[in-house]
Amino acid sequence: MQIIYTIAEMRRWRAEHNDLALVATMGNLHAGHLALVRLARRHAARVAVSIFVNPLQFGANEDFSRYPRTLTHDCELLREAGADVVFAPDAPELFPHPQSYHVKPPALADELCGAFRPGHFRGVATIVMKLFNIVQPRVALFGQKDYQQLAIIRGMVADLNVPVAIVASATVRAADGLALSSRNGFLSEPERSEAPRLYQTLSSICDRLAAGERDFTALELAATATLAVHGWRVDYIAIRSPALTLPEPGDTRFVVLGAAHLGSTRLIDNIEAGGAETL
């Protein structure tokens, strides 16, 4: 496995290797990332993994400075998982001057997580476009845990005619249901014990939808109250269609999404209900 730090070197490597899949990450890798790498091997002859903590997608009061940088360990894991190349540029390499051109997603970027993280998805879309231009993969893989991000990247690729196929990978969970996330490491031991409640709460909504309940607002409010009683600070609990539009009473397929803070750590999760198809 080769580790590359510059755009010029990445382009030289790419010129010699065709049929490439990209897994874009911010490092601090866990089993969910490695599942993406293994899935990528089924979609292309070569697998590239990018590791870059993207400042464009962090707000002023978010956790950019404390986000773990674990490149050496990450590369060990990626070597075992079968990655062919790691692209690990630093910020001056990707931003030799302040970024003045950005990819601005549509209104969806200002809903759900975007309502609480202004500019986040603009930062995500911009860095993903830069990585697509640098690495030039044929296919790119993203985890379904970041459901809204997946929808925005799919829309960007379609609207801008980017020649990259987007493949979604199912959320990888711990034995107690908690969605794997690099931010789980911020949780204290008591918080980690409490953290699966988000998944349990979303699952309860799915069960009630399956039983025929259609008072979406009441379901969302009840779930929010349940989490709040147990010490969570809830950003949102939302029931949406698989396309992330507002649901209709006659719908049978849904995505139930949530974002909430446990202590200083913000966790997100989602579950498809009623046989919803992945974006």
Rosetta silent file (secondary structure, phi, psi, omega in degrees, C-alpha in Angstrom):
SEQUENCE: MQIIYTIAEMRRWRAEHNDLALVATMGNLHAGHLALVRLARRHAARVAVSIFVNPLQFGANEDFSRYPRTLTHDCELLREAGADVVFAPDAPELFPHPQSYHVKPPALADELCGAFRPGHFRGVATIVMKLFNIVQPRVALFGQKDYQQLAIIRGMVADLNVPVAIVASATVRAADGLALSSRNGFLSEPERSEAPRLYQTLSSICDRLAAGERDFTALELAATATLAVHGWRVDYIAIRSPALTLPEPGDTRFVVLGAAHLGSTRLIDNIEAGGAETL
SCORE:     score description
SCORE:     0.000 S_00000001
   1 L     0.000  134.822 -178.496    0.000    0.000    0.000 S_00000001
   2 E  -102.973  140.919  177.189    1.285    3.420   -0.970 S_00000001
   3 E  -111.999  125.004 -173.303    0.801    6.586    1.109 S_00000001
   4 E  -122.622  138.481 -174.264    0.628    9.819   -0.885 S_00000001
   5 L  -116.580  -12.555 -175.623    0.666   13.349    0.478 S_00000001
   6 L  -122.665  155.334  178.139    0.564   15.636   -2.561 S_00000001
   7 H   -64.537  -42.488 -178.063   -1.853   16.246   -5.415 S_00000001
   8 H   -61.246  -43.212  179.784    0.889   15.925   -8.002 S_00000001
   9 H   -68.137  -37.565  178.252    1.966   12.526   -6.678 S_00000001
  10 H   -62.606  -40.578 -179.659   -1.648   11.354   -6.482 S_00000001
  11 H   -69.368  -34.538  175.842   -2.199   12.296  -10.104 S_00000001
  12 H   -64.753  -43.525  178.403    0.948   10.465  -11.171 S_00000001
  13 H   -61.879  -44.396 -176.842   -0.240    7.353   -9.334 S_00000001
  14 H   -63.818  -33.116 -179.607   -3.702    7.681  -10.848 S_00000001
  15 H   -64.137  -20.533 -178.177   -2.283    7.929  -14.377 S_00000001
  16 L  -102.203   -1.647 -175.790   -0.879    4.426  -13.947 S_00000001
  17 L  -136.291  121.737  178.224   -3.950    2.806  -12.376 S_00000001
  18 L  -101.427  174.492  175.372   -7.411    2.498  -13.878 S_00000001
  19 L    54.952   69.711 -170.665  -10.730    1.288  -12.443 S_00000001
  20 E  -114.169  136.164  171.664  -10.454    3.048   -9.089 S_00000001
  21 E  -108.351  143.406  179.863  -12.838    3.232   -6.126 S_00000001
  22 E  -117.206  133.799  168.949  -12.573    6.008   -3.552 S_00000001
  23 E  -116.423  110.467 -177.287  -13.473    5.919    0.131 S_00000001
  24 E   -91.658  125.276 -178.190  -13.316    9.479    1.469 S_00000001
  25 E  -136.697  169.355  170.175  -12.708    9.738    5.229 S_00000001
  26 L  -107.781   15.267  178.812  -11.482   12.113    7.908 S_00000001
  27 L    80.768 -164.834 -173.066   -9.435    9.363    9.542 S_00000001
  28 L    52.667   54.671 -166.440   -9.758    7.972   13.072 S_00000001
  29 L   -72.555  151.094  176.836  -11.034    4.887   11.309 S_00000001
  30 L  -136.207 -174.324 -174.398  -13.350    2.241   12.740 S_00000001
  31 H   -61.050  -28.575  177.580  -15.026   -0.941   11.493 S_00000001
  32 H   -64.913  -42.313  176.254  -17.553    1.052    9.484 S_00000001
  33 H   -63.110  -42.355 -176.826  -14.811    2.649    7.396 S_00000001
  34 H   -67.846  -30.765  174.009  -13.118   -0.713    6.884 S_00000001
  35 H   -64.018  -36.939  176.006  -16.423   -2.200    5.697 S_00000001
  36 H   -62.599  -41.137  179.654  -16.479    0.533    3.036 S_00000001
  37 H   -63.900  -44.389  179.908  -12.975   -0.453    1.935 S_00000001
  38 H   -64.737  -39.283  176.762  -13.930   -4.119    1.671 S_00000001
  39 H   -65.798  -37.172  179.296  -17.063   -3.226   -0.289 S_00000001
  40 H   -59.772  -34.443 -179.329  -14.978   -0.996   -2.555 S_00000001
  41 H   -64.646  -22.960  178.107  -12.843   -3.986   -3.526 S_00000001
  42 L   -82.684  -11.120 -175.108  -15.981   -5.573   -5.005 S_00000001
  43 L  -110.284  -11.630 -177.835  -16.612   -2.524   -7.182 S_00000001
  44 L  -156.601  161.837 -178.884  -13.192   -1.706   -8.634 S_00000001
  45 L   -73.288  -30.781 -178.559   -9.768   -3.159   -9.256 S_00000001
  46 E  -128.030  149.118 -179.461   -8.031   -0.592   -7.019 S_00000001
  47 E  -124.435  124.005  173.292   -9.116    1.152   -3.823 S_00000001
  48 E  -108.281  139.407  175.475   -7.991    4.616   -2.751 S_00000001
  49 E  -121.900  125.217  174.836   -8.772    5.991    0.707 S_00000001
  50 E   -96.229  141.748  176.233   -8.486    9.699    1.416 S_00000001
  51 E  -128.384  110.631 -179.504   -7.760   10.913    4.944 S_00000001
  52 L  -157.842  122.417  175.974   -8.290   14.614    5.521 S_00000001
  53 L   -83.243  106.078 -167.622   -9.962   16.461    8.390 S_00000001
  54 L   -83.647  110.325 -178.997  -11.833   19.017    6.338 S_00000001
  55 H   -66.767  -22.086 -176.717  -12.023   22.463    7.985 S_00000001
  56 H   -65.917  -22.905 -174.952  -14.698   23.619    5.525 S_00000001
  57 H  -100.266    5.771  177.798  -17.350   21.396    7.115 S_00000001
  58 L  -105.559  137.627  174.016  -16.783   22.465   10.732 S_00000001
  59 L   -81.350  173.559 -174.637  -18.493   25.448   12.313 S_00000001
  60 L   -61.692  -32.532 -176.579  -16.756   27.974   14.538 S_00000001
  61 L  -109.692   23.125 -179.679  -17.775   26.244   17.772 S_00000001
  62 L   -97.454 -170.218 -165.332  -17.463   22.643   16.613 S_00000001
  63 L   -99.448   33.039 -179.437  -14.832   19.992   17.312 S_00000001
  64 L   -57.610  -46.394 -173.836  -12.352   20.528   14.454 S_00000001
  65 L   -67.751  -28.918 -177.198   -9.380   21.118   16.769 S_00000001
  66 L  -101.499    1.921  178.083  -10.024   18.023   18.880 S_00000001
  67 L   -63.148  127.593 -172.456  -10.982   15.668   16.060 S_00000001
  68 L   -63.359  134.850  173.132   -8.499   12.777   16.420 S_00000001
  69 L  -109.210  110.240 -171.677   -5.635   12.590   13.927 S_00000001
  70 L  -132.113   48.983 -169.868   -4.478    8.952   13.885 S_00000001
  71 H   -59.084  -44.709 -176.872   -2.812    8.556   10.492 S_00000001
  72 H   -60.299  -49.072  179.361   -0.247    5.893   11.445 S_00000001
  73 H   -65.242  -40.313  178.735   -2.839    3.608   13.017 S_00000001
  74 H   -58.432  -42.800 -178.915   -5.308    4.313   10.211 S_00000001
  75 H   -66.623  -34.933  175.480   -2.762    3.225    7.615 S_00000001
  76 H   -61.537  -45.178  179.188   -2.114   -0.009    9.495 S_00000001
  77 H   -64.198  -41.426 -177.933   -5.830   -0.786    9.422 S_00000001
  78 H   -68.761  -35.222  176.822   -6.131    0.126    5.750 S_00000001
  79 H   -62.127  -43.270  178.658   -3.178   -2.036    4.799 S_00000001
  80 H   -67.755  -32.009 -177.935   -4.869   -5.014    6.470 S_00000001
  81 H   -79.283  -12.100  175.551   -8.206   -4.150    4.814 S_00000001
  82 L    98.576   18.943  174.856   -6.660   -4.216    1.352 S_00000001
  83 L   -67.680  148.357  179.588   -6.472   -0.553    0.336 S_00000001
  84 L   -93.683  -34.261 -177.031   -4.060    0.147   -2.502 S_00000001
  85 E  -149.774  142.846  173.526   -3.304    3.792   -1.832 S_00000001
  86 E  -114.847  125.283  175.955   -3.920    6.362    0.912 S_00000001
  87 E  -102.968  111.119 -173.073   -4.165   10.009   -0.072 S_00000001
  88 L  -128.565   68.968 -179.698   -3.388   12.033    3.067 S_00000001
  89 L   -75.569  158.337  170.626   -2.772   15.684    2.143 S_00000001
  90 L   -93.995  175.421 -176.149   -2.441   18.435    4.714 S_00000001
  91 H   -61.689  -44.416  178.555   -4.499   21.614    4.621 S_00000001
  92 H   -60.754  -27.820  178.236   -1.914   23.756    2.759 S_00000001
  93 H   -68.623  -43.756 -179.256   -1.784   21.099    0.027 S_00000001
  94 H   -83.704  -26.894 -178.772   -5.544   21.221   -0.586 S_00000001
  95 L  -129.675   72.445  179.488   -5.946   24.910    0.249 S_00000001
  96 L   -64.912  -18.973  171.488   -2.786   26.765   -0.791 S_00000001
  97 L  -143.657  160.772 -177.844   -4.925   29.895   -0.587 S_00000001
  98 L   -54.127  135.364 -179.186   -8.354   30.395    1.000 S_00000001
  99 L   -65.472  119.944 -178.656  -11.048   28.499   -0.874 S_00000001
 100 L  -108.142  -18.308  175.774  -13.055   31.077   -2.827 S_00000001
 101 L  -108.165  134.437 -176.180  -15.138   28.743   -5.009 S_00000001
 102 L  -135.104  156.016  171.222  -17.607   26.416   -3.300 S_00000001
 103 L   -93.930  115.971 -178.234  -20.257   23.868   -4.210 S_00000001
 104 L  -101.714  109.767  179.335  -23.528   25.157   -2.775 S_00000001
 105 L   -70.587  169.699 -179.901  -26.128   22.388   -2.357 S_00000001
 106 L   -75.383 -167.640 -171.025  -29.879   23.047   -2.611 S_00000001
 107 H   -59.283  -27.016  178.580  -32.335   23.716    0.220 S_00000001
 108 H   -54.318  -30.741 -178.317  -31.980   20.193    1.655 S_00000001
 109 H   -67.899  -13.532 -179.971  -28.577   21.281    2.967 S_00000001
 110 H  -103.568    5.583  178.415  -30.310   23.738    5.314 S_00000001
 111 L  -106.913  171.835  175.569  -32.665   21.163    6.827 S_00000001
 112 L    49.864 -120.939 -179.931  -32.106   18.420    9.427 S_00000001
 113 H   -60.628  -34.256 -178.216  -28.387   18.508   10.294 S_00000001
 114 H   -64.067  -26.522  178.705  -27.915   21.551    8.097 S_00000001
 115 H   -69.643  -24.301 -178.386  -30.287   23.591   10.250 S_00000001
 116 H  -105.730  -10.656  179.439  -27.956   23.094   13.216 S_00000001
 117 L  -131.642   72.894 -176.602  -24.653   23.166   11.299 S_00000001
 118 L   -56.513  132.047  178.561  -24.880   26.110    8.876 S_00000001
 119 L    82.966   -6.304 -176.175  -22.537   25.695    5.923 S_00000001
 120 H   -58.365  -50.598 -174.439  -21.655   22.113    6.838 S_00000001
 121 H   -74.676  -23.914  170.124  -22.905   20.504    3.657 S_00000001
 122 H   -62.713  -42.325  177.859  -21.398   23.224    1.483 S_00000001
 123 H   -65.396  -39.593  177.840  -18.066   22.256    3.042 S_00000001
 124 H   -64.333  -50.724 -177.611  -18.748   18.560    2.473 S_00000001
 125 H   -60.911  -38.758 -178.627  -19.801   19.019   -1.147 S_00000001
 126 H   -66.590  -45.261 -178.046  -16.796   21.235   -1.887 S_00000001
 127 H   -70.370  -35.654  178.333  -14.206   18.836   -0.456 S_00000001
 128 H   -65.709  -40.388  177.293  -15.828   15.818   -2.111 S_00000001
 129 H   -63.737  -41.058  177.305  -15.748   17.593   -5.472 S_00000001
 130 H   -61.340  -44.344  179.750  -12.092   18.461   -4.952 S_00000001
 131 H   -64.719  -40.150  176.807  -11.297   14.841   -4.098 S_00000001
 132 H   -60.769  -41.246 -179.560  -13.210   13.588   -7.132 S_00000001
 133 H   -68.709  -34.211 -178.435  -11.197   15.946   -9.343 S_00000001
 134 H   -78.559  -49.946 -172.996   -7.883   14.923   -7.799 S_00000001
 135 H   -84.481  -31.658 -179.926   -8.368   11.160   -7.449 S_00000001
 136 L    53.497   58.792  177.136  -10.735   10.681  -10.418 S_00000001
 137 L   -76.973  159.808  170.617  -12.405    7.498   -9.195 S_00000001
 138 L   -85.192  -29.554 -178.553  -14.917    5.550  -11.221 S_00000001
 139 E  -140.965  147.520  175.981  -16.911    4.784   -8.080 S_00000001
 140 E  -132.925  142.730 -174.966  -17.051    6.300   -4.581 S_00000001
 141 E  -116.248  137.122 -179.810  -18.490    4.723   -1.458 S_00000001
 142 E  -136.623  146.152 -179.250  -20.239    6.471    1.429 S_00000001
 143 E   -77.926  144.230 -178.952  -21.834    5.176    4.600 S_00000001
 144 L   -74.924  -14.120  176.292  -25.583    5.294    5.015 S_00000001
 145 L   -56.399  -38.165  175.821  -25.201    6.524    8.608 S_00000001
 146 L   -91.630   69.045 -169.939  -24.705    9.975    7.071 S_00000001
 147 H   -62.944  -42.673 -179.219  -27.978    9.683    5.160 S_00000001
 148 H   -67.788  -40.952  176.091  -28.394   13.379    4.394 S_00000001
 149 H   -58.982  -44.063  179.293  -24.780   13.655    3.236 S_00000001
 150 H   -59.104  -43.849  179.513  -25.328   10.678    0.944 S_00000001
 151 H   -63.120  -41.142 -178.113  -28.400   12.326   -0.587 S_00000001
 152 H   -68.780  -40.968  178.868  -26.551   15.601   -1.178 S_00000001
 153 H   -66.825  -41.104  175.930  -23.547   13.907   -2.788 S_00000001
 154 H   -59.693  -43.817  179.562  -25.804   11.855   -5.034 S_00000001
 155 H   -64.533  -40.812  178.839  -27.617   15.027   -6.081 S_00000001
 156 H   -60.931  -46.723 -178.562  -24.371   16.883   -6.728 S_00000001
 157 H   -62.405  -40.915 -179.330  -23.030   14.089   -8.918 S_00000001
 158 H   -69.025  -47.606 -175.253  -26.270   13.913  -10.897 S_00000001
 159 H   -68.767  -33.505 -176.528  -26.734   17.658  -11.377 S_00000001
 160 L   -99.428    8.356  176.295  -23.106   18.367  -12.299 S_00000001
 161 L    54.911   42.864  178.266  -22.701   15.260  -14.507 S_00000001
 162 L   -78.143  126.907 -174.628  -19.776   13.983  -12.462 S_00000001
 163 L   -81.487   56.427  179.075  -18.658   10.624  -13.919 S_00000001
 164 L  -130.699  125.755  175.681  -18.537    8.868  -10.532 S_00000001
 165 E   -82.044  132.916 -178.794  -20.959    6.152   -9.433 S_00000001
 166 E  -101.859  124.807  179.459  -22.036    6.554   -5.798 S_00000001
 167 E  -115.724  130.092  179.190  -22.442    3.358   -3.769 S_00000001
 168 E   -95.927  143.693  177.311  -24.034    3.365   -0.311 S_00000001
 169 E  -118.537  137.381 -177.380  -22.950    1.030    2.466 S_00000001
 170 L   -60.675  149.875  178.174  -25.232   -0.003    5.327 S_00000001
 171 L   -62.340  132.746  176.047  -24.598    1.471    8.773 S_00000001
 172 L   -95.647  133.246 -173.914  -22.279   -0.666   10.878 S_00000001
 173 E  -123.273  153.313  169.627  -23.363   -0.960   14.505 S_00000001
 174 L   -70.814  169.178 -176.932  -21.939   -2.106   17.810 S_00000001
 175 L   -59.103  -28.479 -179.535  -23.573   -5.126   19.444 S_00000001
 176 L   -90.867    7.623  174.490  -25.878   -2.821   21.439 S_00000001
 177 L    98.990  -14.733 -178.823  -27.075   -1.005   18.322 S_00000001
 178 L   -62.534  128.672  176.094  -24.979    2.166   18.537 S_00000001
 179 E   -65.775  131.183  179.609  -23.947    3.325   15.066 S_00000001
 180 L   -66.284  136.406 -178.615  -20.175    3.283   14.770 S_00000001
 181 L  -153.978  146.369  176.299  -18.714    6.774   14.580 S_00000001
 182 H   -61.786  -26.063 -178.827  -15.334    8.374   15.069 S_00000001
 183 H   -79.497  -10.497  178.049  -16.993   10.642   17.633 S_00000001
 184 H   -60.521  -26.250  179.119  -18.020    7.716   19.851 S_00000001
 185 H   -66.508  -16.278  177.168  -14.540    7.917   21.340 S_00000001
 186 H   -78.426  -15.030 -174.796  -15.483   11.243   22.933 S_00000001
 187 L   -73.524  137.992  171.266  -18.138    9.547   25.088 S_00000001
 188 L   -72.358  170.635 -179.786  -17.453    8.919   28.769 S_00000001
 189 H   -60.573  -45.930  176.233  -18.183    5.427   30.109 S_00000001
 190 H   -63.771  -37.689  178.549  -21.648    6.405   31.438 S_00000001
 191 H   -65.404  -38.899  179.134  -22.414    8.238   28.185 S_00000001
 192 H   -63.835  -35.369  177.467  -21.374    5.213   26.151 S_00000001
 193 H   -67.574  -32.886 -179.362  -23.804    3.083   28.159 S_00000001
 194 H   -81.957  -25.539 -168.799  -26.585    5.582   27.448 S_00000001
 195 L   -56.901  -34.743 -179.850  -25.733    6.160   23.773 S_00000001
 196 L   -63.001  -11.732 -179.065  -27.691    3.204   22.281 S_00000001
 197 H   -61.067  -29.684  178.270  -30.908    4.900   23.393 S_00000001
 198 H   -61.671  -47.693  177.930  -30.851    7.002   20.215 S_00000001
 199 H   -62.580  -42.701 -179.881  -31.026    3.875   18.070 S_00000001
 200 H   -62.553  -38.850 -179.214  -33.652    2.351   20.355 S_00000001
 201 H   -67.922  -43.160  176.733  -35.777    5.490   20.144 S_00000001
 202 H   -64.769  -38.279  178.607  -35.627    5.598   16.345 S_00000001
 203 H   -63.168  -38.110  178.487  -36.433    1.879   16.245 S_00000001
 204 H   -62.693  -40.287  176.051  -39.514    2.477   18.387 S_00000001
 205 H   -61.231  -43.801  179.546  -40.771    5.036   15.874 S_00000001
 206 H   -59.182  -41.278  178.849  -40.235    2.517   13.074 S_00000001
 207 H   -62.499  -41.222 -178.438  -42.282   -0.057   14.985 S_00000001
 208 H   -71.231  -34.021  173.870  -45.133    2.409   15.467 S_00000001
 209 H   -65.098  -41.614  179.359  -45.054    3.378   11.789 S_00000001
 210 H   -63.809  -28.779  178.678  -45.203   -0.300   10.873 S_00000001
 211 L   -80.598   -2.879  174.907  -48.245   -0.625   13.152 S_00000001
 212 L   105.228    0.217  178.579  -49.988    2.052   11.103 S_00000001
 213 L   -68.252  139.902 -177.745  -49.479    5.210   13.151 S_00000001
 214 L  -135.798   13.407  172.955  -49.297    8.296   10.972 S_00000001
 215 L   -85.572   83.650 -171.367  -49.267   11.249   13.360 S_00000001
 216 H   -60.853  -42.561 -178.344  -45.696   12.070   12.426 S_00000001
 217 H   -62.907  -42.495  179.572  -45.408   15.156   14.592 S_00000001
 218 H   -63.564  -40.096  178.482  -46.640   13.311   17.682 S_00000001
 219 H   -63.792  -42.967  179.794  -44.161   10.508   17.101 S_00000001
 220 H   -64.792  -43.358 -178.648  -41.297   12.980   16.703 S_00000001
 221 H   -67.331  -39.801  179.566  -42.249   14.938   19.816 S_00000001
 222 H   -64.384  -40.913  178.856  -42.642   11.813   21.943 S_00000001
 223 H   -65.953  -41.230  177.526  -39.217   10.558   20.883 S_00000001
 224 H   -59.816  -43.845  179.968  -37.651   13.943   21.609 S_00000001
 225 H   -64.564  -39.612  178.748  -39.191   13.937   25.087 S_00000001
 226 H   -59.530  -46.328  179.787  -37.928   10.412   25.772 S_00000001
 227 H   -66.485  -42.424 -178.343  -34.364   11.391   24.973 S_00000001
 228 H   -60.546  -38.621  179.430  -34.584   14.663   26.902 S_00000001
 229 H   -60.876  -29.111 -178.313  -35.709   12.839   30.047 S_00000001
 230 L   -98.361   18.361  170.749  -32.511   10.801   29.867 S_00000001
 231 L    93.247    8.430  178.834  -30.220   13.802   29.575 S_00000001
 232 L   -85.750  148.675  169.941  -29.969   14.257   25.815 S_00000001
 233 E  -108.718  106.916 -168.537  -30.066   17.638   24.099 S_00000001
 234 E   -89.203  128.164  169.878  -31.968   16.899   20.923 S_00000001
 235 E   -79.556  -51.486  178.021  -31.375   18.762   17.677 S_00000001
 236 E  -163.222  151.172  161.234  -34.087   16.899   15.807 S_00000001
 237 E  -124.490  126.476 -172.750  -36.021   13.696   15.410 S_00000001
 238 E  -139.530  139.432  172.506  -37.558   13.564   11.935 S_00000001
 239 E  -106.243  123.172 -177.890  -39.636   11.200    9.854 S_00000001
 240 E  -132.913  167.010  169.693  -39.017   11.660    6.150 S_00000001
 241 L   -72.582  165.913  176.741  -39.575    9.877    2.872 S_00000001
 242 L   -57.854  -24.345  176.692  -36.583    7.950    1.475 S_00000001
 243 L   -88.127    5.182  178.661  -35.884   11.050   -0.674 S_00000001
 244 L    70.142   19.755  168.894  -35.880   13.158    2.537 S_00000001
 245 L   -85.970  165.919  178.248  -39.047   15.014    1.607 S_00000001
 246 L   -65.270  139.788 -176.340  -41.845   15.435    4.171 S_00000001
 247 L   -77.668  159.979  174.896  -43.914   12.248    4.434 S_00000001
 248 L  -112.930  151.522 -178.013  -47.562   11.860    3.482 S_00000001
 249 L   -56.485  -29.323 -179.260  -50.125    9.860    5.507 S_00000001
 250 L   -83.270   -3.789 -178.837  -50.481    7.361    2.665 S_00000001
 251 L   -67.542  152.173  176.668  -46.755    6.623    2.491 S_00000001
 252 L  -122.122   -9.103  179.173  -45.470    3.190    3.453 S_00000001
 253 L  -121.571  134.271 -173.875  -41.713    3.760    3.244 S_00000001
 254 E  -142.205  163.622  164.423  -39.862    6.128    5.542 S_00000001
 255 E  -124.391  128.801  178.100  -36.504    7.114    6.946 S_00000001
 256 E  -106.474  120.845 -173.427  -36.420    8.039   10.641 S_00000001
 257 E  -121.349  151.173  176.494  -33.492   10.314   11.460 S_00000001
 258 E  -151.093  149.858  172.830  -32.139   11.820   14.636 S_00000001
 259 E  -140.871  130.548 -177.012  -29.337   14.025   15.908 S_00000001
 260 E  -156.249  153.617 -179.573  -28.757   14.699   19.595 S_00000001
 261 E   -99.432  132.727  172.952  -26.023   15.671   22.001 S_00000001
 262 E  -118.494  106.979 -168.285  -24.958   13.417   24.849 S_00000001
 263 L    64.437 -128.129 -179.622  -22.693   15.514   27.002 S_00000001
 264 L   -95.833    5.604 -174.254  -20.407   17.326   24.582 S_00000001
 265 E  -106.723  128.592  177.851  -20.739   14.705   21.834 S_00000001
 266 E   -96.223  124.226 -179.979  -23.195   15.004   18.964 S_00000001
 267 E  -114.624  145.131  175.044  -24.479   11.686   17.647 S_00000001
 268 E  -127.815  155.669  177.614  -26.541   11.038   14.528 S_00000001
 269 E  -162.264  165.907  174.411  -28.392    7.963   13.319 S_00000001
 270 E  -158.795  154.303  177.559  -31.146    6.875   10.962 S_00000001
 271 E  -138.467  135.277  173.425  -33.216    3.804   10.239 S_00000001
 272 E   -82.892  139.715 -177.791  -35.194    2.931    7.148 S_00000001
 273 E  -126.546  147.089  176.154  -38.751    1.802    7.827 S_00000001
 274 L    71.791   27.468  179.237  -41.302   -0.026    5.734 S_00000001
 275 L    74.925   26.666  178.405  -38.795   -1.468    3.317 S_00000001
 276 L   -58.846  140.230  179.419  -37.380    1.924    2.298 S_00000001
 277 L   -90.480  138.675  177.279  -34.727    1.607   -0.371 S_00000001
 278 L   -58.324  140.726  178.852  -31.308    3.098    0.197 S_00000001
 279 L   -50.207    0.000    0.000  -30.762    6.298   -1.765 S_00000001
